[in-house]
Amino acid sequence: MSDVLHRLPEFLGNHFYLTLAFVGVFVALLVTEAQRFTRGYAALTPAGLTQLINRENALVVDVSALAEFEKGHIPGAKHVAMSALDPAHKDLAKAREQPIALVCRNGQTSAQAAQRLKKAGFQKVFWLEGGVAAWNEAQMPLVKGRA
């Protein structure tokens, strides 16, 4: 072990770009993990969302475009367009203390919506990682049309 430590400065000097790349990747990994722990909202799998709905009566909010929502959405989901997502929205204002799960087509928009609600003071905010596509891939039921 001590032989490795004695040769480490030589290795670092001979492989400067490799060392620099390693340090960059390591720092990026640390920053990403720190953000994940401090963001205040959690990602859910389709099974996790099902448990949250069944055990804690979570409000499921789909922030997809209306046309996408009508093509297929999670049963019981309320549609609130991302542009109309406001903490004072009638469906959201009643559920400030209730778990809220945000969903979209692929999980990108719903993560942004989760961040917005968390900043507005909502306590239990979740988002479906992978969105309705992950829900469908897990062979979970979808409802077509308006809610």
HUPE-V572430 format. One line per field, one symbol per residue. ss: DSSP state (~ for helix, > for strand, _ for the rest). psi: psi as a letter, one per 40 degrees, with the letter a starting at -180 (. if undefined). burial: b if it has 9 or more other C-alpha atoms within 8 Angstrom, else e. A space follows every 50 residues. Layout:
ss=???
psi=???
burial=???
This chain:
ss=_~~~~~~~~~~~~~_~~~~~~~~~~~~~~~~~~~~~~~___>>>_~~~~~ ~~~~~~__>>>>___~~~~~~_>____>>__~~~_____~~~~______> >>>____~~~~~~~~~~~~_____>>>>__~~~~~~~_____>____
psi=ddddddedddddddgddddddddddddddddddddddedeiiiiiddddd dddddefihhhheiiddddddhihheiihhiddehhdeiddddefdeihh hhiadeeddddddddddddeehdghiihheaddddddefiiihiai.
burial=eeeeeeeeeeebeeeeeebeeeeeeeeeeeeeeeeeeeeebeebbbeebe bbbeebbbbbbbbbeeebbbebbbeebbbbbbeebeeeeeebbebbebbb bbbbbbbbbbbebbbebbeeebbbbbbbbbbbbbbbeeeeebebeee
